[in-house]
Amino acid sequence: MSSETITFPAEDGTPLAGRLDLPADGVEVIGHAIFAHCFTCSKTLHVVKRVATALNQHGIGVLRFDFTGLGESGGAFADSGFVRNIADLIAAAAFMEREGRPVGLLVGHSLGGAAVLNAAGELPAVKVVATIAAPADPAHVQHLFHADGFNDEGLADVSIGGRPFTISRQFVEQLEGHHTDERIAALRRPLLVFHSPTDQTVGIENAERIFKAAKHPKSFVSLGNADHLISRAEDAAYIGHVLGTWASFSLTTAAGGSEA
């Protein structure tokens, strides 16, 4: 596997930072993917790296990047939001297209999963979609933070996972006003849903709602007693192995490969 640091522009020109992980020499490249990280996380979260490595082993290159205002990307988190996350994904796919690496697979973890479900319909080159511990409704993440009230500028300081962030009123309004069910029903692409029945952050009922809203072909994989952040190495490895096998078959089939 080879990995290179890349920077590409968001819709408004803000620099977004990423890593492009490519299969090792001698491994046939069958497609490319984008991995959307979880809420307030980054491209370096271990599950992101482990899944990228597994996809590389199956011949799939992976762009993992930081959303606006997070990790090494530019911009302020307060100016970001769910709609901005979707726009960042579209910008990432446009970058890959310009590089001659059209994206056939979108993978999203937690709120990143909700973002890929919404972005896929805007990206004709995307053939298959996978979510990991994704909420069916973006507003679900509101329970993760408690704002003491917005100031006159529409900003509030919050603590998320013990880290301080500043959010805007618009950020909350976007979460409340964005409903994913219709986008899921309109996907018309193979969908793979990973979720743990013991997830204490985003309950298993979210996976059920996503699965019911989706049309076939669709698949569900239980993650046993994995936690929401997929913190155990063996859980991340399992996701990577299953996703790599499923995605490599689905991408080659979608491209007109053998269905035998």
C-alpha positions as a Markdown table, in Angstrom:
| # | Residue | x | y | z |
|---|---|---|---|---|
| 1 | Met | 0.0 | 0.0 | 0.0 |
| 2 | Ser | 1.2 | 3.5 | -0.7 |
| 3 | Ser | -0.2 | 6.6 | 0.9 |
| 4 | Glu | 0.1 | 10.3 | -0.1 |
| 5 | Thr | -0.9 | 13.5 | 1.5 |
| 6 | Ile | -3.3 | 15.5 | -0.7 |
| 7 | Thr | -5.1 | 18.8 | -0.5 |
| 8 | Phe | -8.1 | 19.8 | -2.6 |
| 9 | Pro | -10.6 | 22.7 | -2.6 |
| 10 | Ala | -14.0 | 22.7 | -1.0 |
| 11 | Glu | -16.9 | 24.3 | -2.9 |
| 12 | Asp | -15.9 | 27.7 | -1.6 |
| 13 | Gly | -12.2 | 27.1 | -2.0 |
| 14 | Thr | -11.4 | 26.2 | 1.6 |
| 15 | Pro | -8.5 | 23.7 | 1.6 |
| 16 | Leu | -9.5 | 20.2 | 2.6 |
| 17 | Ala | -6.8 | 17.8 | 3.8 |
| 18 | Gly | -6.7 | 14.1 | 2.9 |
| 19 | Arg | -4.8 | 10.9 | 2.5 |
| 20 | Leu | -5.0 | 8.9 | -0.7 |
| 21 | Asp | -4.3 | 5.3 | 0.1 |
| 22 | Leu | -3.6 | 3.1 | -3.0 |
| 23 | Pro | -3.2 | -0.7 | -3.4 |
| 24 | Ala | 0.4 | -2.0 | -3.4 |
| 25 | Asp | 2.3 | -2.6 | -6.6 |
| 26 | Gly | 1.1 | -5.7 | -8.3 |
| 27 | Val | -2.5 | -5.4 | -7.0 |
| 28 | Glu | -5.0 | -4.7 | -9.7 |
| 29 | Val | -6.9 | -1.5 | -9.1 |
| 30 | Ile | -10.6 | -2.1 | -9.7 |
| 31 | Gly | -12.0 | 1.2 | -8.3 |
| 32 | His | -11.8 | 4.0 | -5.8 |
| 33 | Ala | -13.7 | 5.0 | -2.7 |
| 34 | Ile | -14.2 | 7.9 | -0.3 |
| 35 | Phe | -14.4 | 7.4 | 3.4 |
| 36 | Ala | -16.4 | 10.0 | 5.4 |
| 37 | His | -15.4 | 10.0 | 9.1 |
| 38 | Cys | -17.7 | 10.3 | 12.1 |
| 39 | Phe | -19.0 | 13.5 | 13.8 |
| 40 | Thr | -16.1 | 15.7 | 15.1 |
| 41 | Cys | -13.6 | 12.9 | 14.2 |
| 42 | Ser | -10.9 | 12.9 | 11.5 |
| 43 | Lys | -9.3 | 10.9 | 8.7 |
| 44 | Thr | -6.8 | 9.4 | 11.2 |
| 45 | Leu | -9.4 | 7.5 | 13.4 |
| 46 | His | -8.1 | 4.0 | 13.5 |
| 47 | Val | -11.3 | 2.4 | 12.0 |
| 48 | Val | -10.9 | 4.7 | 9.0 |
| 49 | Lys | -7.3 | 3.6 | 8.4 |
| 50 | Arg | -8.0 | -0.1 | 9.0 |
| 51 | Val | -10.9 | -0.1 | 6.6 |
| 52 | Ala | -8.8 | 1.8 | 4.0 |
| 53 | Thr | -6.1 | -0.8 | 4.3 |
| 54 | Ala | -8.5 | -3.7 | 3.8 |
| 55 | Leu | -10.0 | -2.0 | 0.7 |
| 56 | Asn | -6.5 | -1.5 | -0.7 |
| 57 | Gln | -5.9 | -5.2 | -0.3 |
| 58 | His | -9.0 | -5.8 | -2.5 |
| 59 | Gly | -7.8 | -3.4 | -5.2 |
| 60 | Ile | -9.7 | -0.3 | -4.1 |
| 61 | Gly | -8.0 | 3.0 | -3.6 |
| 62 | Val | -9.3 | 5.1 | -0.8 |
| 63 | Leu | -9.5 | 8.9 | -0.2 |
| 64 | Arg | -10.0 | 9.6 | 3.5 |
| 65 | Phe | -10.2 | 13.3 | 4.3 |
| 66 | Asp | -11.1 | 15.8 | 7.1 |
| 67 | Phe | -14.4 | 17.7 | 6.8 |
| 68 | Thr | -14.3 | 21.5 | 7.0 |
| 69 | Gly | -13.1 | 22.7 | 10.3 |
| 70 | Leu | -11.8 | 19.4 | 11.5 |
| 71 | Gly | -8.4 | 17.6 | 11.5 |
| 72 | Glu | -6.0 | 19.3 | 9.2 |
| 73 | Ser | -8.6 | 20.9 | 6.9 |
| 74 | Gly | -9.2 | 24.6 | 6.8 |
| 75 | Gly | -12.3 | 26.5 | 7.8 |
| 76 | Ala | -14.0 | 26.8 | 11.1 |
| 77 | Phe | -16.2 | 24.0 | 12.6 |
| 78 | Ala | -18.8 | 26.7 | 13.5 |
| 79 | Asp | -19.1 | 27.5 | 9.8 |
| 80 | Ser | -19.6 | 23.8 | 8.9 |
| 81 | Gly | -22.7 | 21.7 | 9.2 |
| 82 | Phe | -24.4 | 18.7 | 7.7 |
| 83 | Val | -25.1 | 20.4 | 4.4 |
| 84 | Arg | -21.4 | 21.4 | 4.3 |
| 85 | Asn | -20.4 | 17.8 | 4.9 |
| 86 | Ile | -22.4 | 16.7 | 1.9 |
| 87 | Ala | -20.8 | 19.5 | -0.2 |
| 88 | Asp | -17.3 | 18.4 | 1.0 |
| 89 | Leu | -18.0 | 14.9 | -0.2 |
| 90 | Ile | -19.1 | 16.1 | -3.6 |
| 91 | Ala | -15.9 | 18.3 | -3.8 |
| 92 | Ala | -13.8 | 15.2 | -2.8 |
| 93 | Ala | -15.5 | 13.2 | -5.6 |
| 94 | Ala | -14.9 | 16.0 | -8.1 |
| 95 | Phe | -11.2 | 16.1 | -7.1 |
| 96 | Met | -10.9 | 12.3 | -7.6 |
| 97 | Glu | -12.6 | 12.6 | -11.0 |
| 98 | Arg | -10.1 | 15.3 | -12.1 |
| 99 | Glu | -7.3 | 13.0 | -11.0 |
| 100 | Gly | -8.6 | 10.2 | -13.3 |
| 101 | Arg | -9.8 | 8.2 | -10.3 |
| 102 | Pro | -13.6 | 8.2 | -10.4 |
| 103 | Val | -15.2 | 7.2 | -7.1 |
| 104 | Gly | -17.4 | 4.1 | -7.3 |
| 105 | Leu | -17.8 | 3.5 | -3.5 |
| 106 | Leu | -18.9 | 5.8 | -0.7 |
| 107 | Val | -18.3 | 4.7 | 2.9 |
| 108 | Gly | -19.5 | 6.6 | 5.9 |
| 109 | His | -19.1 | 6.2 | 9.6 |
| 110 | Ser | -21.8 | 7.6 | 12.0 |
| 111 | Leu | -22.8 | 11.0 | 10.8 |
| 112 | Gly | -20.5 | 10.5 | 7.9 |
| 113 | Gly | -22.8 | 7.6 | 7.0 |
| 114 | Ala | -25.8 | 9.9 | 6.9 |
| 115 | Ala | -23.8 | 12.2 | 4.7 |
| 116 | Val | -22.9 | 9.6 | 2.1 |
| 117 | Leu | -26.5 | 8.5 | 1.9 |
| 118 | Asn | -27.4 | 12.1 | 1.0 |
| 119 | Ala | -24.4 | 12.7 | -1.3 |
| 120 | Ala | -24.7 | 9.5 | -3.4 |
| 121 | Gly | -27.6 | 10.7 | -5.4 |
| 122 | Glu | -25.6 | 13.7 | -6.6 |
| 123 | Leu | -22.7 | 11.5 | -7.8 |
| 124 | Pro | -23.6 | 9.4 | -10.9 |
| 125 | Ala | -20.2 | 7.6 | -10.9 |
| 126 | Val | -20.9 | 6.1 | -7.4 |
| 127 | Lys | -22.1 | 2.5 | -7.8 |
| 128 | Val | -22.2 | 1.2 | -4.3 |
| 129 | Val | -22.7 | 2.7 | -0.8 |
| 130 | Ala | -21.8 | 1.4 | 2.7 |
| 131 | Thr | -22.6 | 2.8 | 6.2 |
| 132 | Ile | -21.1 | 2.0 | 9.6 |
| 133 | Ala | -23.1 | 2.8 | 12.7 |
| 134 | Ala | -25.0 | 5.6 | 10.9 |
| 135 | Pro | -28.0 | 7.5 | 12.2 |
| 136 | Ala | -31.1 | 7.4 | 10.1 |
| 137 | Asp | -31.8 | 11.0 | 11.0 |
| 138 | Pro | -28.9 | 13.5 | 11.2 |
| 139 | Ala | -30.6 | 15.3 | 14.1 |
| 140 | His | -29.8 | 12.2 | 16.2 |
| 141 | Val | -26.4 | 13.6 | 17.0 |
| 142 | Gln | -27.9 | 16.5 | 18.9 |
| 143 | His | -27.9 | 14.4 | 22.1 |
| 144 | Leu | -24.1 | 14.3 | 22.0 |
| 145 | Phe | -23.8 | 18.0 | 22.9 |
| 146 | His | -25.6 | 20.5 | 25.1 |
| 147 | Ala | -25.5 | 24.2 | 24.2 |
| 148 | Asp | -25.9 | 26.7 | 27.0 |
| 149 | Gly | -27.6 | 29.1 | 24.6 |
| 150 | Phe | -26.6 | 30.9 | 21.5 |
| 151 | Asn | -25.1 | 34.4 | 21.7 |
| 152 | Asp | -26.1 | 37.4 | 19.6 |
| 153 | Glu | -24.0 | 36.1 | 16.8 |
| 154 | Gly | -25.8 | 32.8 | 16.7 |
| 155 | Leu | -22.9 | 30.8 | 18.2 |
| 156 | Ala | -22.7 | 28.5 | 21.2 |
| 157 | Asp | -19.8 | 26.7 | 23.0 |
| 158 | Val | -20.4 | 23.0 | 23.5 |
| 159 | Ser | -18.4 | 20.0 | 24.7 |
| 160 | Ile | -18.4 | 16.9 | 22.5 |
| 161 | Gly | -16.6 | 13.8 | 23.7 |
| 162 | Gly | -14.8 | 16.0 | 26.2 |
| 163 | Arg | -13.5 | 18.4 | 23.6 |
| 164 | Pro | -14.7 | 22.0 | 23.2 |
| 165 | Phe | -16.3 | 23.1 | 19.9 |
| 166 | Thr | -18.2 | 26.2 | 18.8 |
| 167 | Ile | -21.4 | 25.5 | 16.9 |
| 168 | Ser | -23.8 | 27.8 | 15.1 |
| 169 | Arg | -27.6 | 28.0 | 15.2 |
| 170 | Gln | -27.6 | 27.1 | 11.5 |
| 171 | Phe | -25.7 | 23.9 | 12.3 |
| 172 | Val | -28.5 | 22.7 | 14.6 |
| 173 | Glu | -31.2 | 23.9 | 12.1 |
| 174 | Gln | -29.6 | 21.9 | 9.3 |
| 175 | Leu | -29.6 | 18.7 | 11.5 |
| 176 | Glu | -33.3 | 19.2 | 12.3 |
| 177 | Gly | -34.4 | 20.0 | 8.8 |
| 178 | His | -32.6 | 17.3 | 6.9 |
| 179 | His | -34.5 | 14.0 | 6.5 |
| 180 | Thr | -32.7 | 11.1 | 4.9 |
| 181 | Asp | -35.5 | 8.5 | 4.2 |
| 182 | Glu | -36.4 | 9.8 | 0.8 |
| 183 | Arg | -32.7 | 9.9 | -0.3 |
| 184 | Ile | -32.2 | 6.4 | 0.9 |
| 185 | Ala | -35.3 | 5.2 | -1.0 |
| 186 | Ala | -34.0 | 6.9 | -4.2 |
| 187 | Leu | -30.5 | 5.4 | -4.0 |
| 188 | Arg | -31.1 | 2.5 | -6.4 |
| 189 | Arg | -27.6 | 1.3 | -5.7 |
| 190 | Pro | -26.3 | -1.7 | -3.7 |
| 191 | Leu | -26.2 | -0.7 | 0.0 |
| 192 | Leu | -24.4 | -2.4 | 2.9 |
| 193 | Val | -25.4 | -1.4 | 6.4 |
| 194 | Phe | -23.0 | -2.3 | 9.3 |
| 195 | His | -24.3 | -1.7 | 12.8 |
| 196 | Ser | -23.9 | -3.1 | 16.3 |
| 197 | Pro | -27.0 | -4.1 | 18.3 |
| 198 | Thr | -25.3 | -2.9 | 21.4 |
| 199 | Asp | -24.3 | 0.6 | 20.0 |
| 200 | Gln | -25.1 | 3.0 | 22.9 |
| 201 | Thr | -24.6 | 6.1 | 20.8 |
| 202 | Val | -26.6 | 5.4 | 17.7 |
| 203 | Gly | -29.1 | 2.7 | 18.5 |
| 204 | Ile | -29.8 | -0.4 | 16.3 |
| 205 | Glu | -33.2 | 1.0 | 15.4 |
| 206 | Asn | -31.4 | 3.5 | 13.1 |
| 207 | Ala | -30.0 | 0.6 | 11.0 |
| 208 | Glu | -33.5 | -0.9 | 10.8 |
| 209 | Arg | -34.9 | 2.3 | 9.5 |
| 210 | Ile | -32.2 | 2.7 | 6.9 |
| 211 | Phe | -32.6 | -0.9 | 5.8 |
| 212 | Lys | -36.4 | -0.6 | 5.5 |
| 213 | Ala | -36.2 | 2.7 | 3.6 |
| 214 | Ala | -33.7 | 1.3 | 1.1 |
| 215 | Lys | -34.6 | -0.7 | -2.0 |
| 216 | His | -32.9 | -3.9 | -3.0 |
| 217 | Pro | -30.1 | -4.8 | -3.4 |
| 218 | Lys | -29.4 | -4.2 | 0.2 |
| 219 | Ser | -27.5 | -6.1 | 2.9 |
| 220 | Phe | -27.1 | -5.8 | 6.7 |
| 221 | Val | -24.1 | -7.0 | 8.8 |
| 222 | Ser | -24.3 | -7.2 | 12.5 |
| 223 | Leu | -21.2 | -6.0 | 14.4 |
| 224 | Gly | -21.9 | -8.1 | 17.5 |
| 225 | Asn | -21.0 | -6.1 | 20.6 |
| 226 | Ala | -18.8 | -3.5 | 18.9 |
| 227 | Asp | -18.9 | 0.0 | 20.3 |
| 228 | His | -19.9 | 3.1 | 18.2 |
| 229 | Leu | -16.4 | 4.2 | 17.4 |
| 230 | Ile | -15.4 | 0.7 | 16.5 |
| 231 | Ser | -12.5 | 1.0 | 19.0 |
| 232 | Arg | -11.5 | -2.7 | 19.0 |
| 233 | Ala | -9.0 | -3.6 | 16.3 |
| 234 | Glu | -10.7 | -6.9 | 15.6 |
| 235 | Asp | -14.1 | -5.2 | 14.9 |
| 236 | Ala | -12.5 | -2.8 | 12.5 |
| 237 | Ala | -10.6 | -5.7 | 10.7 |
| 238 | Tyr | -13.9 | -7.6 | 10.4 |
| 239 | Ile | -15.6 | -4.6 | 8.8 |
| 240 | Gly | -12.7 | -4.1 | 6.4 |
| 241 | His | -12.7 | -7.8 | 5.3 |
| 242 | Val | -16.4 | -8.0 | 4.7 |
| 243 | Leu | -16.6 | -4.6 | 3.1 |
| 244 | Gly | -13.6 | -5.3 | 0.8 |
| 245 | Thr | -15.1 | -8.6 | -0.4 |
| 246 | Trp | -18.6 | -7.1 | -0.9 |
| 247 | Ala | -17.3 | -3.9 | -2.6 |
| 248 | Ser | -14.9 | -5.6 | -4.9 |
| 249 | Phe | -17.6 | -7.9 | -6.2 |
| 250 | Ser | -20.2 | -5.1 | -6.4 |
| 251 | Leu | -17.9 | -2.8 | -8.2 |
| 252 | Thr | -16.8 | -5.3 | -10.8 |
| 253 | Thr | -20.4 | -6.4 | -11.3 |
| 254 | Ala | -21.6 | -2.8 | -11.7 |
| 255 | Ala | -18.8 | -2.3 | -14.2 |
| 256 | Gly | -20.0 | -5.2 | -16.3 |
| 257 | Gly | -17.8 | -7.8 | -14.8 |
| 258 | Ser | -18.6 | -11.5 | -14.6 |
| 259 | Glu | -21.7 | -12.4 | -12.6 |
| 260 | Ala | -20.9 | -16.1 | -12.5 |
